[in-house]
Amino acid sequence: MKKWLSVFALMLMIAFVPDQKKVKIFLAGDSTMSIKLEKNFPETGWGMPFSHFWNENITLVNKAKNGRSTKTFLTEGLWKQILDESSAGDYVFIQFGHNDEVKSKVNTYTTPEEFTNNLLRYVRESRERRLVPVLLTPVARRKFDATGKIEPTHKEYSALVRKVAEDEKLFFIDLDANSMQLYEQFGVENSKLLFCQLKPGEHPNYPDGKDDNTHFNELGARLIAQLVLKEIRTTIPDLQPYIVVKKP
């Protein structure tokens, strides 16, 4: 009798467990985050493996595109797509800086003031629609000095992201600092294994080879995505129940 009562009690508990709310996570960013075409493999944006970390109640919508800045993401209507497709309670992970900071890229370059104002607009419009904005500093490029010490590659624009996140009291992931630490752990030579570093003839998509210290291969993208997930575990408690990847 006690056994049947225990089973009945368990069935009641299961019956009254509330269903998880279905949530979308939107990714707004550049080529380091974006989905790659097959012709670009093994180049991989960290948003691609990031999609496999969640249960069935999370829908990841990767709107990141190659070469975009905070300016062109607006002018091309990509930000509007996020606003149109989202609902209250959805999350928007915003990572820019790579193309904003390069003055020679006249179409995508933004001054520090423009960059800050664009981020503030993203935050304001997210909140107006009751979305949850998460700011990320741009993921670091691979750059070491002569002594083998990692060098910052986004010093000015990462600082701007940090300030906006602090002033607006936002969820914040310092992907720049975290990725630099990762590269330094791998070292000067082994860190190449995370990037699209290919010798001539090594891959059919790049017959002449590729020397790329910005864009990741599958391994690098996976490890960067895991850095983001690690920060989510500690800083965004409402998303933790949706994670299916076990802690390392």
Secondary structure, 3 states (H helix, E strand, C coil): CHHHHHHHHHHHHHHCCCCCCCEEEEEEECCCCCCCCHHHCCCECCHHHHHHHECCCEEEEECCCCCCCHHHHHHCCHHHHHHHHCCCCCEEEEECCCCCCCCCCCCCCCCHHHHHHHHHHHHHHHHHCCCEEEEECCCCCCCECCCCCECCCCHHHHHHHHHHHHHHCCEEECHHHHHHHHHHHHHHHHHHHHEEEECCCCCCCCCCCEEEEEEECHHHHHHHHHHHHHHHHHHCHHHHHHECCCCC
